[in-house]
Amino acid sequence: MVNTSKEHQLTENIGTGRSPGPVPLPLLQCNPISGNLGEAKRFFDTLNVPILVVDNEHTVLSVNRMAESLFGRKDDELAGRNWLDTLVHESSRELLKHAFHNLLSGDTVLSEPPCSKMAVKDIPEMIISWNITSLKGDNGSPSGFILAGTDITSQKSAELGAVREKEKLLAFLRSATYAVIFSDRSGMITFWNKMATALFGYEESEILGEPLTLIMPRRYRKAHEGWDQIISIGNSPVMGRLFEASGLRKDGSEFPLEIAVTTTRLNGEVFHTAFLNDISKRKMKERLTTISKNKYRMIFQKSPLGIFHFNEKGVITQCNEKFVKIVGAAHENVISTIINFNMLDSFRDESMVRCIKQVLSGIPARYEDDFVSPFSDKIVPIKAEFSPVISDEGKLMGGVCVVEDFTERKAAEKALNKYAEDLAKANTELKSLDRMKDEFLSNLRHELKTPLIPIRGYSELMFEGALGELNERQKDAMEKVMLSSERLKRLIDSLLYVSITEGGNVDYTFVPLRVTEVIESAICDRSPELVSKGHTIETDFSPNIPLIEGDLEYLTDVFVNIIDNAIKFTRAKGHIRISAAFEDGCVHVRISDNGIGISEANMPKIFSRFYQADGSSTRKYGGNGLGLYICKKIVEAHKGSIRLESVENKGTTVHVYLPGLTVPICSCE
């Protein structure tokens, strides 16, 4: 049985607001642990708060209807189970265990009802405040507990929201782009953000609790005395408005500030907040603006161009000295003749009036013509640029005009036009001469090559015995005639090609070609020289070489020149190797020999026109120094490239790269 004091304690603990209301004593005449549990449950079911009856091991003995409804578990589901493990979120279990431990240790009253987060599926954030009553058995030892709960989820949520809002506000103020400082009514600093540290140099830890006068220049400190009385009555001259002052940094330097001060009363206490912004840049800008205005005045007066201002009615309000000179007005009569002159009413030039009206409608205008000055009847060619002047509020304030006197320029243009006409005439004559030169070179090439054809033809016939058998000495002489005629033909072709190239008039005929066939034709052309010097020649052509687009005659000349050099600069019974392959979208041709090679000093000049490694009159090898120059020009005209590798006394390799026309093709096609 529960004694009277315990009954009274239970009714007090289950009071209105935190737990159930006062309970009639006759209904608690049994201990829910050792007495009639059913009678106690019927009583608890009438209460509008959740009630749990548990033993010392936290095993549920009974729950009332309100607990069943709130936690979504029936009495028979919870009975016999540990309520901490079943209903309480793991984050709150240790707190409750500690509270029960204190009660079991003899503390009859807890300093504050413990709260716990409940592990309820439908309400994951439910928080319950527990009033705990310890029950004792017949022998006076603890026998269990009655738990009366109050749902404080909304209250905690509101408190947490308020804390979060405060934290958000403080976080915002700490990271604000302007300095924020709080102080109490006595002027002691209570809040200091990062920008305040950046402005004044004091860290938050060393400035909090210090007086505001610490960041004020000495001349302001007297005015700050009695600050608490000033702000308490609200008559401060700075309160509620934006003003400028100077701040004092930690290093003792001053700087201009823009400050706004507000006052707040909270729970009878008066606080004020200062929002501060460094206006050093703005002050510097204002100073620069003043300097700029002075410079503008100087430029306006000393400008080499005429400048005048006019208002929205077309009346001239200001002009510089150059404009006075351009219009030919007398300096002593500027105010009477130019200033206050109404251009719309007095200008005789309709084009000029039209420009002024256009500017006064807000559109820029331009005038360029011979201008008849109304101030002196002077006629002067001018170019005038008109621009509207718009205020910051968007109001048209008139216009400004910049005037250039181009008398000298006009004379120069006239002279230049005459020169251009003379130049065009000379250019026409030059083109005519250029055409004559091309025709002459074309005819010359024809006339020079025409007699060589029968010379070579008859020489070959005689050499082959078609016109009668020749003895060895005669055949040898005819062979020399054939070689000399071929050399003469190549010399003529080279000189004419160089001449045509300089004029940019080379006419290429591009057709699809097989590089291997062009190379074989060049080898055949040089076969007499190969046989004469006893050279061996080796070819290695890849089977997947695509077609190229080229001029058959000029590409043949390229490979003939390169092979001829290999023959000429390789000692008797030498070896020449020619290979071709398709690499990275290009046909790569290599022509290598084991001849005398080229010195490193001569390599940079090898493709120069008329260059020879041995240019003396006693040189051993013939030639005109045009072969490689012509090869480079022809290859580049085919959008390819050529380069040369050489080691003196070991040999030379010439690399020719020509872009492929199609995808690689099989040699069997």
C-alpha positions as CSV (number, residue, x, y, z in Angstrom):
1,M,0.0,0.0,0.0
2,V,1.2,3.6,-0.8
3,N,1.3,5.9,2.3
4,T,-0.5,9.2,2.4
5,S,2.7,11.2,1.7
6,K,3.4,9.2,-1.4
7,E,-0.1,9.6,-2.6
8,H,0.2,13.4,-2.2
9,Q,3.6,13.3,-4.0
10,L,2.1,11.5,-6.9
11,T,-0.8,13.9,-7.2
12,E,1.6,16.8,-7.1
13,N,3.9,15.3,-9.7
14,I,1.0,14.6,-12.0
15,G,-0.3,18.2,-11.8
16,T,-2.0,20.4,-14.3
17,G,0.4,21.5,-17.2
18,R,3.3,19.2,-16.7
19,S,1.5,15.9,-15.8
20,P,-2.0,14.7,-14.9
21,G,-4.3,16.7,-12.6
22,P,-4.9,16.0,-8.9
23,V,-5.9,12.4,-8.4
24,P,-8.6,11.4,-5.8
25,L,-6.8,9.5,-3.0
26,P,-9.2,6.6,-2.8
27,L,-8.2,5.5,-6.3
28,L,-4.5,5.2,-5.3
29,Q,-5.0,3.0,-2.3
30,C,-2.9,0.3,-4.0
31,N,0.7,0.3,-5.2
32,P,0.7,-0.3,-9.0
33,I,3.8,-2.5,-8.5
34,S,2.8,-4.6,-5.6
35,G,-1.0,-3.9,-5.4
36,N,-3.9,-4.0,-7.8
37,L,-2.3,-3.0,-11.2
38,G,-5.7,-3.1,-12.9
39,E,-7.3,-0.6,-10.6
40,A,-4.4,1.8,-11.1
41,K,-4.5,1.4,-14.9
42,R,-8.2,2.3,-15.0
43,F,-7.4,5.5,-13.2
44,F,-4.4,6.2,-15.4
45,D,-6.6,5.7,-18.5
46,T,-8.7,8.7,-17.5
47,L,-5.7,11.0,-17.6
48,N,-4.9,13.1,-20.7
49,V,-1.1,12.5,-20.5
50,P,1.0,9.4,-21.3
51,I,1.6,7.3,-18.2
52,L,4.1,4.4,-18.0
53,V,4.5,2.1,-15.0
54,V,8.0,0.4,-15.0
55,D,10.0,-1.6,-12.5
56,N,13.5,-1.0,-11.3
57,E,14.9,-2.7,-14.5
58,H,12.9,-0.4,-16.7
59,T,10.6,-3.2,-17.8
60,V,7.1,-2.0,-18.7
61,L,4.4,-3.1,-16.4
62,S,1.5,-1.0,-17.8
63,V,0.8,2.0,-20.0
64,N,-2.4,4.1,-20.2
65,R,-4.5,4.7,-23.2
66,M,-2.9,8.1,-23.9
67,A,0.5,6.4,-24.1
68,E,-0.9,3.8,-26.4
69,S,-2.3,6.4,-28.7
70,L,0.8,8.6,-28.6
71,F,3.4,5.9,-29.1
72,G,1.3,3.7,-31.4
73,R,1.8,0.6,-29.2
74,K,-0.8,-1.4,-27.2
75,D,-0.3,-2.1,-23.5
76,D,0.1,-5.9,-24.2
77,E,2.8,-5.1,-26.9
78,L,4.9,-3.0,-24.4
79,A,4.3,-5.1,-21.3
80,G,7.5,-7.0,-20.3
81,R,9.8,-5.0,-22.6
82,N,12.4,-2.5,-21.7
83,W,10.8,0.9,-22.4
84,L,14.2,2.7,-22.9
85,D,15.2,0.3,-25.7
86,T,11.7,0.2,-27.2
87,L,10.4,3.7,-27.0
88,V,13.4,6.0,-26.4
89,H,15.8,7.2,-29.1
90,E,19.4,6.0,-28.5
91,S,20.6,9.6,-28.2
92,S,18.5,10.1,-25.0
93,R,18.9,6.8,-23.2
94,E,22.0,7.7,-21.2
95,L,20.4,10.9,-19.9
96,L,17.3,8.9,-18.6
97,K,19.4,6.2,-17.1
98,H,21.4,8.8,-15.2
99,A,18.1,10.4,-13.9
100,F,16.9,6.9,-12.7
101,H,20.2,6.2,-11.1
102,N,19.9,9.4,-9.1
103,L,16.5,8.5,-7.9
104,L,17.6,5.0,-6.9
105,S,20.5,6.5,-5.0
106,G,18.2,8.5,-2.8
107,D,17.4,11.7,-4.6
108,T,13.7,12.1,-4.2
109,V,13.4,15.2,-6.4
110,L,15.2,15.9,-9.7
111,S,16.4,19.4,-10.3
112,E,14.8,19.4,-13.7
113,P,12.5,16.9,-15.4
114,P,14.5,15.0,-18.0
115,C,13.6,15.1,-21.6
116,S,14.0,12.5,-24.2
117,K,13.7,12.1,-28.0
118,M,11.3,9.2,-28.7
119,A,11.8,6.5,-31.3
120,V,8.3,6.8,-32.7
121,K,8.0,5.8,-36.3
122,D,5.3,8.3,-37.4
123,I,6.7,11.3,-35.4
124,P,10.5,11.0,-35.7
125,E,11.2,14.3,-33.8
126,M,8.9,13.7,-30.8
127,I,10.4,15.1,-27.5
128,I,8.8,14.1,-24.1
129,S,9.4,15.8,-20.8
130,W,9.2,13.1,-18.0
131,N,8.0,13.6,-14.4
132,I,9.2,10.6,-12.5
133,T,7.7,9.2,-9.3
134,S,9.7,6.6,-7.4
135,L,7.5,3.9,-5.8
136,K,8.6,1.9,-2.8
137,G,7.5,-1.6,-1.8
138,D,6.1,-2.7,1.6
139,N,9.7,-3.0,3.0
140,G,10.5,0.6,1.9
141,S,12.9,-0.4,-0.9
142,P,12.4,1.1,-4.4
143,S,10.1,-1.1,-6.4
144,G,9.5,0.9,-9.6
145,F,8.6,4.2,-11.2
146,I,5.5,6.0,-12.5
147,L,6.4,8.1,-15.6
148,A,4.1,11.0,-16.5
149,G,5.1,12.5,-19.9
150,T,4.4,15.9,-21.5
151,D,4.8,16.3,-25.3
152,I,7.1,19.4,-25.7
153,T,8.0,18.8,-29.3
154,S,6.5,22.1,-30.5
155,Q,8.1,24.0,-27.6
156,K,11.5,22.6,-28.3
157,S,11.1,23.1,-32.1
158,A,10.3,26.8,-31.4
159,E,13.2,27.2,-29.0
160,L,15.5,25.5,-31.5
161,G,14.2,27.7,-34.3
162,A,14.8,30.8,-32.3
163,V,18.4,29.6,-31.6
164,R,18.9,28.9,-35.2
165,E,17.6,32.3,-36.3
166,K,19.9,34.0,-33.8
167,E,22.8,31.9,-35.0
168,K,21.9,32.8,-38.7
169,L,21.7,36.4,-37.8
170,L,25.1,36.4,-36.0
171,A,26.6,34.3,-38.8
172,F,25.4,36.8,-41.3
173,L,26.7,39.8,-39.3
174,R,30.1,38.1,-38.8
175,S,30.5,37.5,-42.6
176,A,28.9,40.8,-43.7
177,T,30.9,42.9,-46.2
178,Y,30.7,45.9,-43.8
179,A,31.9,46.2,-40.2
180,V,29.3,45.6,-37.5
181,I,29.9,46.6,-33.9
182,F,27.5,46.1,-30.9
183,S,28.0,48.0,-27.6
184,D,26.1,48.3,-24.4
185,R,24.7,51.5,-22.9
186,S,28.0,52.3,-21.3
187,G,29.8,52.2,-24.7
188,M,31.6,48.8,-24.1
189,I,32.0,46.7,-27.2
190,T,30.0,43.4,-27.0
191,F,30.1,42.2,-30.7
192,W,32.8,42.5,-33.3
193,N,32.7,40.9,-36.8
194,K,35.5,40.0,-39.3
195,M,35.2,43.1,-41.3
196,A,35.7,45.2,-38.2
197,T,38.9,43.3,-37.6
198,A,39.9,44.0,-41.2
199,L,39.2,47.7,-40.8
200,F,40.6,48.4,-37.4
201,G,43.2,45.6,-37.0
202,Y,41.9,44.4,-33.6
203,E,41.0,40.7,-33.2
204,E,37.7,39.9,-31.6
205,S,39.3,38.4,-28.5
206,E,41.3,41.6,-27.7
207,I,38.5,44.2,-28.4
208,L,35.4,42.7,-26.7
209,G,34.7,44.5,-23.4
210,E,36.8,47.5,-24.5
211,P,35.3,51.0,-24.8
212,L,34.3,52.4,-28.2
213,T,36.7,55.3,-27.7
214,L,39.5,52.9,-28.4
215,I,38.7,53.0,-32.2
216,M,38.1,56.8,-32.2
217,P,40.6,59.5,-32.9
218,R,41.3,61.5,-29.8
219,R,39.4,64.6,-31.0
220,Y,36.1,62.6,-30.9
221,R,36.5,61.1,-27.4
222,K,35.3,64.2,-25.5
223,A,32.1,64.2,-27.6
224,H,31.5,60.6,-26.6
225,E,31.4,61.3,-22.9
226,G,27.9,60.8,-21.4
227,W,27.0,58.5,-24.3
228,D,24.8,56.3,-22.1
229,Q,22.6,59.3,-21.1
230,I,22.4,60.6,-24.7
231,I,21.2,57.3,-26.2
232,S,18.9,56.6,-23.2
233,I,16.8,59.7,-24.0
234,G,17.1,59.2,-27.8
235,N,18.4,62.8,-28.5
236,S,21.7,61.8,-30.0
237,P,22.5,63.9,-33.1
238,V,24.0,60.8,-34.9
239,M,21.2,58.3,-34.0
240,G,19.2,57.1,-36.9
241,R,21.1,58.8,-39.7
242,L,24.1,58.2,-41.9
243,F,27.2,60.3,-41.2
244,E,30.9,60.4,-42.0
245,A,33.7,60.4,-39.5
246,S,37.3,59.0,-39.0
247,G,38.3,55.7,-37.5
248,L,41.5,54.9,-35.6
249,R,43.3,51.7,-36.5
250,K,45.3,49.6,-34.1
251,D,48.5,50.9,-35.7
252,G,47.5,54.5,-35.0
253,S,46.5,55.4,-38.6
254,E,43.2,57.2,-39.4
255,F,40.9,56.5,-42.2
256,P,37.5,57.9,-43.4
257,L,34.3,56.0,-42.4
258,E,30.6,56.1,-43.2
259,I,28.6,55.2,-40.1
260,A,25.0,54.4,-39.3
261,V,24.0,54.0,-35.6
262,T,20.8,52.4,-34.3
263,T,19.6,51.8,-30.7
264,T,17.7,48.7,-29.3
265,R,16.0,48.2,-26.0
266,L,15.8,44.5,-24.8
267,N,14.5,43.5,-21.4
268,G,15.0,47.0,-20.1
269,E,18.6,47.1,-21.3
270,V,19.8,49.6,-24.0
271,F,22.1,48.4,-26.8
272,H,23.3,50.2,-29.9
273,T,24.7,48.9,-33.2
274,A,27.1,50.7,-35.5
275,F,27.3,49.7,-39.2
276,L,30.6,51.0,-40.6
277,N,32.0,51.2,-44.1
278,D,35.5,52.2,-45.2
279,I,35.0,55.1,-47.7
280,S,38.7,55.6,-48.5
281,K,38.2,54.6,-52.1
282,R,35.2,56.9,-52.5
283,K,37.1,59.8,-51.0
284,M,40.0,59.1,-53.3
285,K,37.6,58.9,-56.2
286,E,36.1,62.2,-55.3
287,R,39.6,63.7,-55.1
288,L,40.4,62.2,-58.5
289,T,37.1,63.6,-59.9
290,T,38.1,67.0,-58.8
291,I,41.5,66.6,-60.4
292,S,39.8,65.2,-63.5
293,K,37.6,68.3,-63.7
294,N,40.6,70.5,-63.5
295,K,42.3,68.5,-66.2
296,Y,39.2,68.7,-68.4
297,R,39.1,72.5,-68.1
298,M,42.8,72.6,-69.2
299,I,42.2,70.1,-72.1
300,F,39.1,72.1,-73.1
301,Q,41.1,75.3,-73.3
302,K,44.3,73.9,-74.8
303,S,42.7,71.3,-77.2
304,P,43.9,71.4,-80.8
305,L,40.2,70.9,-81.8
306,G,37.4,73.5,-81.5
307,I,34.9,72.7,-78.8
308,F,31.7,74.4,-77.9
309,H,28.7,73.7,-75.6
310,F,25.1,74.6,-76.3
311,N,21.9,74.3,-74.2
312,E,18.6,72.6,-75.0
313,K,17.5,75.6,-77.0
314,G,20.5,75.6,-79.3
315,V,22.2,78.6,-77.7
316,I,26.0,78.4,-77.3
317,T,27.0,78.7,-73.7
318,Q,30.8,78.0,-73.8
319,C,33.6,77.6,-76.3
320,N,37.4,77.3,-76.4
321,E,40.0,79.4,-78.1
322,K,40.5,77.0,-81.0
323,F,36.8,77.2,-82.0
324,V,37.1,81.0,-82.0
325,K,40.1,80.7,-84.4
326,I,38.3,78.2,-86.7
327,V,35.2,80.4,-87.1
328,G,37.4,83.6,-87.5
329,A,35.8,85.6,-84.7
330,A,37.6,88.4,-83.0
331,H,38.9,87.4,-79.5
332,E,37.8,90.6,-77.9
333,N,34.2,90.1,-79.2
334,V,33.7,86.4,-78.2
335,I,31.1,87.1,-75.5
336,S,29.1,89.4,-77.7
337,T,29.3,87.4,-80.9
338,I,29.6,83.7,-79.9
339,I,28.3,83.2,-76.4
340,N,24.5,83.3,-76.3
341,F,24.4,82.9,-80.1
342,N,21.3,80.9,-81.1
343,M,22.4,78.5,-83.8
344,L,18.8,77.3,-84.7
345,D,17.8,80.8,-85.6
346,S,21.0,82.2,-87.1
347,F,22.9,79.5,-88.9
348,R,22.4,79.7,-92.7
349,D,23.7,76.1,-93.3
350,E,20.7,73.8,-93.4
351,S,22.8,70.7,-92.9
352,M,24.3,72.2,-89.7
353,V,20.9,73.2,-88.4
354,R,19.6,69.7,-89.1
355,C,22.5,68.2,-87.1
356,I,21.8,70.5,-84.1
357,K,18.1,69.5,-84.1
358,Q,19.1,65.9,-84.2
359,V,21.4,66.2,-81.2
360,L,18.7,68.1,-79.3
361,S,16.4,65.1,-79.9
362,G,19.1,62.9,-78.1
363,I,20.8,61.4,-81.2
364,P,24.5,62.0,-82.1
365,A,25.1,63.7,-85.4
366,R,28.0,64.5,-87.8
367,Y,28.7,67.3,-90.2
368,E,31.4,67.5,-92.8
369,D,31.5,70.3,-95.4
370,D,32.7,73.8,-96.3
371,F,31.2,75.8,-93.4
372,V,30.3,79.5,-93.9
373,S,31.0,81.1,-90.5
374,P,28.2,83.5,-89.3
375,F,30.8,85.3,-87.1
376,S,33.2,86.4,-89.9
377,D,31.9,85.2,-93.3
378,K,34.9,82.9,-93.4
379,I,34.5,79.7,-95.4
380,V,36.4,76.8,-93.8
381,P,36.2,73.0,-94.4
382,I,35.3,71.4,-91.1
383,K,34.3,68.1,-89.6
384,A,32.0,68.5,-86.6
385,E,31.0,65.6,-84.2
386,F,27.8,66.4,-82.2
387,S,26.9,64.5,-79.0
388,P,23.9,65.1,-76.7
389,V,24.5,65.9,-73.0
390,I,22.3,63.8,-70.7
391,S,22.1,64.4,-66.9
392,D,22.2,61.5,-64.4
393,E,18.5,61.8,-64.1
394,G,18.1,61.2,-67.9
395,K,17.3,64.8,-68.7
396,L,18.6,66.4,-72.0
397,M,20.9,69.3,-71.0
398,G,21.9,70.3,-74.5
399,G,24.9,69.1,-76.5
400,V,28.6,69.4,-77.1
401,C,30.4,69.7,-80.5
402,V,34.0,69.0,-81.4
403,V,35.1,70.8,-84.6
404,E,38.2,70.0,-86.7
405,D,39.5,72.3,-89.4
406,F,40.7,70.0,-92.2
407,T,41.9,72.6,-94.7
408,E,45.4,71.1,-94.7
409,R,44.0,67.6,-94.8
410,K,41.7,68.5,-97.7
411,A,44.7,69.8,-99.7
412,A,46.7,66.7,-98.8
413,E,43.8,64.5,-99.9
414,K,43.6,66.3,-103.2
415,A,47.3,65.7,-103.7
416,L,47.0,62.1,-102.6
417,N,44.1,61.6,-105.1
418,K,46.2,62.9,-107.9
419,Y,49.1,60.7,-106.8
420,A,46.7,57.7,-106.7
421,E,45.6,58.4,-110.2
422,D,49.2,58.7,-111.4
423,L,50.0,55.4,-109.6
424,A,47.0,53.6,-111.1
425,K,48.1,54.8,-114.5
426,A,51.6,53.5,-113.9
427,N,50.2,50.3,-112.5
428,T,48.2,49.7,-115.6
429,E,51.4,50.2,-117.7
430,L,53.3,47.9,-115.4
431,K,50.6,45.2,-115.8
432,S,50.9,45.6,-119.5
433,L,54.7,45.2,-119.3
434,D,54.3,42.2,-117.0
435,R,52.0,40.5,-119.5
436,M,54.6,41.3,-122.2
437,K,57.3,39.8,-120.0
438,D,55.2,36.6,-119.5
439,E,54.6,36.3,-123.2
440,F,58.3,36.9,-123.9
441,L,59.4,34.2,-121.4
442,S,56.9,31.8,-122.8
443,N,58.1,32.5,-126.3
444,L,61.8,32.3,-125.1
445,R,61.2,29.0,-123.5
446,H,59.6,27.7,-126.7
447,E,62.3,29.1,-128.9
448,L,65.2,27.8,-126.7
449,K,63.7,24.3,-126.3
450,T,62.6,23.9,-129.9
451,P,66.2,23.5,-131.4
452,L,67.2,21.2,-128.6
453,I,64.5,18.6,-129.5
454,P,66.1,17.7,-132.9
455,I,69.6,17.9,-131.5
456,R,68.7,15.3,-128.8
457,G,66.6,13.3,-131.2
458,Y,69.2,13.0,-134.0
459,S,71.9,12.4,-131.3
460,E,70.0,9.4,-129.9
461,L,69.4,8.1,-133.5
462,M,73.1,8.3,-134.3
463,F,74.1,6.9,-130.9
464,E,71.8,3.9,-131.4
465,G,73.2,3.3,-135.0
466,A,69.9,4.1,-136.8
467,L,71.7,6.4,-139.2
468,G,74.7,4.1,-139.6
469,E,77.1,2.3,-137.4
470,L,79.5,4.4,-135.3
471,N,82.8,3.4,-133.9
472,E,83.6,3.7,-130.2
473,R,85.1,7.2,-130.3
474,Q,82.1,8.5,-132.3
475,K,79.6,6.9,-129.9
476,D,81.4,8.4,-127.0
477,A,81.3,11.8,-128.6
478,M,77.6,11.4,-129.3
479,E,76.9,10.4,-125.7
480,K,78.6,13.6,-124.6
481,V,76.5,15.6,-127.0
482,M,73.3,14.0,-125.6
483,L,74.4,14.7,-122.0
484,S,75.3,18.3,-122.8
485,S,71.9,18.9,-124.6
486,E,70.1,17.5,-121.6
487,R,72.1,19.7,-119.2
488,L,71.3,22.7,-121.5
489,K,67.6,21.9,-121.4
490,R,67.6,21.6,-117.6
491,L,69.5,24.9,-117.3
492,I,67.0,26.7,-119.6
493,D,64.0,25.2,-117.6
494,S,65.6,26.2,-114.3
495,L,66.3,29.8,-115.3
496,L,62.8,30.2,-116.8
497,Y,61.1,28.6,-113.8
498,V,62.9,31.0,-111.4
499,S,61.9,34.0,-113.6
500,I,58.3,32.9,-113.7
501,T,58.2,32.1,-109.9
502,E,59.3,35.7,-109.0
503,G,56.3,37.0,-110.9
504,G,54.0,34.5,-109.2
505,N,52.8,33.3,-112.6
506,V,53.6,29.5,-112.5
507,D,50.8,27.6,-114.1
508,Y,50.5,24.1,-112.5
509,T,48.2,21.4,-113.9
510,F,47.2,19.2,-111.0
511,V,45.9,15.7,-111.7
512,P,45.8,12.5,-109.7
513,L,49.2,10.8,-109.8
514,R,51.0,7.8,-108.5
515,V,54.3,9.0,-106.8
516,T,56.0,5.7,-107.6
517,E,55.4,6.1,-111.3
518,V,56.8,9.6,-111.2
519,I,59.9,8.4,-109.3
520,E,60.4,5.5,-111.8
521,S,60.2,8.0,-114.7
522,A,62.8,10.1,-113.1
523,I,65.1,7.1,-112.5
524,C,64.7,6.2,-116.2
525,D,65.6,9.7,-117.2
526,R,68.8,9.6,-115.2
527,S,69.7,6.0,-116.2
528,P,72.6,7.1,-118.6
529,E,74.4,8.9,-115.8
530,L,73.7,6.0,-113.4
531,V,75.3,3.6,-115.9
532,S,78.1,6.0,-116.6
533,K,79.2,6.2,-113.0
534,G,78.5,2.5,-112.2
535,H,76.0,3.3,-109.4
536,T,73.5,0.8,-108.0
537,I,70.0,2.0,-107.2
538,E,67.6,0.3,-104.9
539,T,63.8,1.1,-104.5
540,D,61.4,0.1,-101.7
541,F,57.8,1.2,-102.3
542,S,55.1,0.4,-99.7
543,P,52.0,-1.3,-101.3
544,N,49.4,1.0,-99.6
545,I,50.5,4.4,-101.1
546,P,47.5,6.5,-102.1
547,L,47.3,8.8,-105.1
548,I,48.4,12.4,-104.8
549,E,47.3,15.5,-106.7
550,G,50.2,17.0,-108.6
551,D,51.7,18.4,-111.8
552,L,53.4,15.5,-113.6
553,E,56.1,17.6,-115.4
554,Y,57.1,19.7,-112.4
555,L,57.1,16.7,-109.9
556,T,59.2,14.8,-112.3
557,D,61.7,17.7,-112.3
558,V,61.8,17.5,-108.5
559,F,62.8,13.9,-108.4
560,V,65.1,14.2,-111.4
561,N,67.0,17.1,-109.7
562,I,67.3,15.1,-106.4
563,I,68.4,11.9,-108.1
564,D,70.8,13.9,-110.3
565,N,72.4,15.4,-107.2
566,A,72.7,11.9,-105.6
567,I,74.5,10.7,-108.8
568,K,76.7,13.7,-109.1
569,F,77.9,13.9,-105.5
570,T,78.4,10.2,-105.0
571,R,81.7,8.6,-106.0
572,A,81.8,6.0,-108.7
573,K,80.1,2.7,-108.0
574,G,78.1,4.2,-105.2
575,H,74.7,3.2,-103.8
576,I,71.4,5.1,-104.0
577,R,68.3,4.0,-102.2
578,I,64.8,5.4,-102.8
579,S,61.8,4.5,-100.6
580,A,58.2,5.7,-100.4
581,A,55.5,5.1,-97.7
582,F,52.2,6.5,-96.5
583,E,52.7,8.1,-93.0
584,D,50.3,10.4,-91.1
585,G,48.3,11.4,-94.1
586,C,51.3,12.1,-96.3
587,V,53.3,10.2,-98.9
588,H,56.9,10.3,-97.5
589,V,59.7,9.8,-100.1
590,R,63.3,9.2,-99.0
591,I,66.2,9.5,-101.4
592,S,69.5,8.5,-99.8
593,D,73.1,8.2,-101.1
594,N,76.5,7.4,-99.6
595,G,78.1,10.3,-101.3
596,I,80.3,13.2,-100.0
597,G,77.6,14.7,-97.9
598,I,77.2,18.4,-96.8
599,S,79.0,20.1,-94.0
600,E,77.0,21.4,-91.0
601,A,78.0,25.0,-91.8
602,N,76.4,24.8,-95.3
603,M,73.1,23.1,-94.2
604,P,71.1,26.3,-93.4
605,K,71.7,27.7,-96.9
606,I,71.2,24.5,-99.0
607,F,67.8,25.6,-100.3
608,S,68.8,29.1,-101.1
609,R,68.7,30.3,-104.7
610,F,72.0,30.0,-106.6
611,Y,73.8,28.6,-103.5
612,Q,76.6,26.0,-104.0
613,A,78.6,24.5,-101.2
614,D,81.7,25.0,-103.5
615,G,81.2,28.3,-105.4
616,S,84.7,28.7,-106.7
617,S,85.6,28.7,-110.4
618,T,87.7,25.6,-109.9
619,R,84.9,23.6,-108.2
620,K,84.9,19.9,-109.0
621,Y,81.1,19.5,-109.5
622,G,79.0,21.5,-112.0
623,G,75.6,23.0,-111.5
624,N,73.9,26.4,-111.2
625,G,72.7,26.2,-107.6
626,L,69.1,26.2,-108.5
627,G,68.1,22.5,-108.2
628,L,67.1,22.3,-104.5
629,Y,65.7,25.9,-104.6
630,I,63.3,24.8,-107.4
631,C,62.5,21.5,-105.7
632,K,61.4,23.4,-102.5
633,K,59.3,25.8,-104.5
634,I,57.5,23.0,-106.5
635,V,56.9,20.8,-103.4
636,E,55.5,23.7,-101.4
637,A,53.2,24.6,-104.4
638,H,51.9,21.0,-103.9
639,K,51.2,21.8,-100.2
640,G,54.0,19.6,-99.2
641,S,57.4,20.0,-97.6
642,I,61.1,19.0,-98.1
643,R,64.0,18.7,-95.8
644,L,67.5,17.3,-96.0
645,E,69.8,15.3,-93.6
646,S,73.5,15.0,-94.3
647,V,76.7,13.9,-92.7
648,E,79.9,15.1,-94.4
649,N,81.8,12.2,-96.2
650,K,79.0,9.7,-95.2
651,G,76.0,10.7,-97.4
652,T,72.8,12.6,-97.7
653,T,69.1,11.8,-97.3
654,V,66.4,14.0,-98.9
655,H,62.9,13.7,-97.4
656,V,59.9,14.8,-99.5
657,Y,56.3,14.9,-98.0
658,L,53.3,15.2,-100.3
659,P,49.6,15.1,-99.0
660,G,47.7,12.0,-100.0
661,L,44.7,12.5,-102.2
662,T,42.6,9.4,-101.1
663,V,42.7,6.6,-98.5
664,P,45.6,4.2,-99.1
665,I,45.0,1.8,-102.0
666,C,46.4,-1.7,-102.5
667,S,49.1,-2.1,-105.1
668,C,47.1,-4.9,-106.7
669,E,44.2,-2.6,-107.7
